[in-house]
């Protein structure tokens, strides 16, 4: 009969605080926000929460993140009530950081099982996936990279021939299509990042091909932990030490 009242997440509240801050500071279109690290300190929030809030404001068309420059106001913050819009975003989307932690918990084991079940034909197919990832990064083609990256990790799960593993990893990877995740990862990849991501995927593939179980666990964990850190790499480029 009655609808359940949902408690707003910290990121949801952080969005509202940022909107009020933009109004209070009278920031105009084209003005730059302080670095995320500074905002996090002033608001007494984690950088994870601030990054999610800023990504939400991107989705709402209020902010734009410019690679190695910062976050800029691109639309005025008027007196509109954003509660409904925010509720839709945070009702549908899981935190990207929660998602990566779940992937760290599941994917190294999936890759380990994959190395025990995959055939030489499967190895060749996986090699082609890695090549396509490398080509997309070389072309700085973010859309294709996202697709090929997802298919690489999905292929590893599928090669386990284990329905529970496949369904679990598929569910996790499908979550990467959410609005917050896409906004937070919608950056141009510089040369250093292109090289590191190419190497990480290649390392995972080589460990699986060699059926080196210790290396498999290490390479997958390293890749996913680095992916988590890369949420902040643009901010670090312009934040003061």
C-alpha positions in Angstrom: 0.0 0.0 0.0 2.7 2.4 1.0 6.0 3.0 -0.9 9.2 2.5 0.9 11.1 5.6 1.7 14.7 5.3 0.4 17.5 7.0 2.3 19.6 9.1 0.0 23.2 7.9 -0.6 26.1 10.1 0.3 26.7 10.7 -3.4 23.1 11.8 -3.8 23.5 14.3 -0.9 26.9 15.4 -2.3 25.2 16.4 -5.6 22.8 18.5 -3.7 25.6 20.1 -1.7 27.6 20.8 -4.9 24.6 22.5 -6.5 24.1 24.7 -3.5 27.9 25.4 -3.5 27.8 26.4 -7.2 24.9 28.8 -6.4 26.5 30.2 -3.3 29.8 30.9 -5.2 27.8 32.3 -8.1 29.8 30.2 -10.5 28.9 31.1 -14.1 29.1 29.1 -17.3 32.8 28.5 -18.1 33.9 28.7 -14.5 36.1 25.9 -13.1 35.4 24.0 -9.9 38.1 23.4 -7.3 40.0 20.1 -7.8 38.0 17.0 -6.5 40.6 16.4 -3.7 39.9 19.9 -2.4 36.2 19.5 -2.6 36.4 16.2 -0.8 38.4 17.8 2.0 36.1 20.8 2.3 32.9 18.7 2.3 34.5 16.0 4.5 33.7 13.3 2.0 35.7 10.6 0.3 37.0 11.2 -3.2 34.9 8.3 -4.3 31.7 10.1 -3.3 32.8 13.4 -4.8 33.7 11.7 -8.1 30.3 10.1 -8.2 28.6 13.4 -7.5 30.5 15.2 -10.2 29.7 12.4 -12.7 26.0 12.8 -11.8 26.3 16.6 -12.5 27.8 15.7 -15.9 24.8 13.5 -16.7 22.5 16.3 -15.6 24.3 18.6 -18.1 25.6 21.0 -15.4 29.3 20.1 -15.5 31.8 19.0 -18.1 35.1 17.3 -17.2 38.0 18.3 -19.5 40.9 16.0 -19.6 43.9 17.2 -17.5 42.1 20.6 -17.0 39.3 20.0 -14.5 35.5 20.3 -14.0 33.7 23.3 -15.6 30.2 24.7 -15.3 28.5 24.4 -18.7 24.9 25.2 -17.7 23.5 27.6 -15.2 22.1 26.1 -11.9 18.6 27.5 -11.6 15.9 27.0 -9.0 14.7 23.8 -10.6 13.9 20.9 -8.3 16.3 18.1 -9.3 15.1 15.6 -6.8 13.2 13.5 -9.3 16.1 13.4 -11.7 18.5 12.4 -8.9 16.2 9.7 -7.6 16.1 8.1 -11.1 19.9 8.2 -11.4 20.6 6.8 -7.9 17.7 4.3 -8.0 19.0 2.6 -11.2 22.8 2.9 -10.8 25.1 1.1 -8.4 28.2 2.8 -7.3 31.1 2.2 -9.8 33.4 1.6 -6.9 31.1 -1.1 -5.5 31.0 -2.7 -8.9 34.8 -2.8 -9.2 35.2 -4.3 -5.8 32.7 -7.1 -6.8 34.7 -7.7 -10.0 37.9 -7.9 -7.9 36.2 -10.6 -5.8 35.0 -12.7 -8.7 37.1 -12.2 -11.9 40.5 -13.6 -10.8 38.8 -16.9 -9.9 36.9 -16.9 -13.2 40.2 -16.4 -15.1 41.8 -19.2 -13.1 39.0 -21.7 -14.1 39.2 -20.4 -17.7 42.8 -21.5 -17.9 41.8 -25.0 -16.9 39.0 -25.4 -19.3 39.9 -23.4 -22.4 41.3 -25.1 -25.6 44.0 -23.9 -27.9 41.3 -22.7 -30.2 39.9 -20.7 -27.3 43.3 -19.2 -26.6 43.6 -18.0 -30.2 40.1 -16.4 -30.0 41.1 -14.7 -26.8 44.3 -13.4 -28.4 42.2 -11.8 -31.1 40.2 -10.0 -28.4 43.4 -8.6 -27.0 44.5 -7.4 -30.4 41.2 -5.5 -30.9 41.6 -3.9 -27.5 45.1 -2.7 -28.5 43.9 -1.4 -31.8 41.1 0.5 -30.3 43.4 2.1 -27.7 45.9 2.9 -30.5 43.1 4.7 -32.4 42.0 6.4 -29.1 38.5 5.0 -29.9 36.9 5.0 -26.5 33.6 3.5 -27.7 35.2 0.5 -29.4 37.6 0.1 -26.5 34.8 -0.2 -24.0 33.1 -2.8 -26.2 36.2 -4.9 -26.7 37.2 -4.6 -23.1 33.8 -5.8 -21.9 33.9 -8.7 -24.5 37.4 -9.7 -23.4 36.3 -10.1 -19.8 33.0 -11.7 -20.8 34.9 -14.2 -23.0 37.1 -15.3 -20.1 33.9 -16.0 -18.1 32.3 -17.9 -21.0 35.3 -20.1 -21.5 34.9 -21.5 -17.9 31.8 -23.3 -19.3 30.3 -22.7 -15.9 26.8 -21.2 -16.0 27.0 -19.7 -12.5 30.3 -18.0 -13.3 29.0 -16.8 -16.7 25.8 -15.4 -15.2 27.6 -13.7 -12.3 30.3 -12.0 -14.5 27.7 -11.1 -17.2 25.6 -9.3 -14.5 28.6 -7.4 -13.2 29.8 -6.4 -16.7 26.2 -5.3 -17.6 26.4 -2.8 -14.8 29.3 -1.0 -16.5 26.7 0.3 -18.9 25.1 2.4 -16.2 25.1 6.2 -16.5 27.4 6.9 -13.6 30.0 4.5 -14.8 30.0 5.8 -18.3 30.2 9.4 -17.1 33.1 8.7 -14.8 35.0 6.8 -17.5 34.2 9.2 -20.4 37.7 10.6 -20.8 40.2 10.7 -23.6 43.0 8.2 -22.9 46.5 9.7 -23.1 49.5 7.8 -24.5 50.6 6.5 -21.1 47.2 5.1 -20.2 46.8 3.5 -23.6 50.1 1.7 -23.1 49.3 0.6 -19.6 45.9 -0.7 -20.4 47.2 -2.6 -23.5 49.9 -4.2 -21.4 47.5 -5.2 -18.6 45.1 -7.0 -21.0 48.1 -8.6 -22.7 49.5 -9.8 -19.4 46.2 -11.4 -18.4 46.0 -13.2 -21.7 49.6 -14.4 -21.6 49.0 -15.8 -18.0 45.9 -17.7 -19.1 47.7 -19.0 -22.3 50.6 -20.2 -20.1 48.1 -21.6 -17.6 50.2 -19.9 -14.9 47.7 -19.8 -12.0 49.7 -17.5 -9.7 50.2 -15.0 -12.5 46.6 -15.2 -13.5 45.4 -14.1 -10.1 48.0 -11.3 -9.9 47.4 -9.9 -13.4 43.6 -9.8 -13.1 43.7 -8.2 -9.6 46.3 -5.7 -10.8 44.3 -4.7 -13.8 41.1 -4.2 -11.8 42.8 -2.4 -8.9 44.4 -0.1 -11.5 41.0 0.5 -13.1 39.7 1.7 -9.8 42.7 4.1 -9.4 42.2 5.4 -12.9 38.8 6.9 -11.8 41.0 9.6 -10.3 43.8 10.0 -12.8 42.4 13.0 -14.6 41.9 14.8 -11.3 45.5 14.1 -10.2 46.7 15.7 -13.4 45.6 19.2 -12.2 45.2 18.8 -8.4 47.8 20.5 -6.2 50.0 18.2 -4.1 
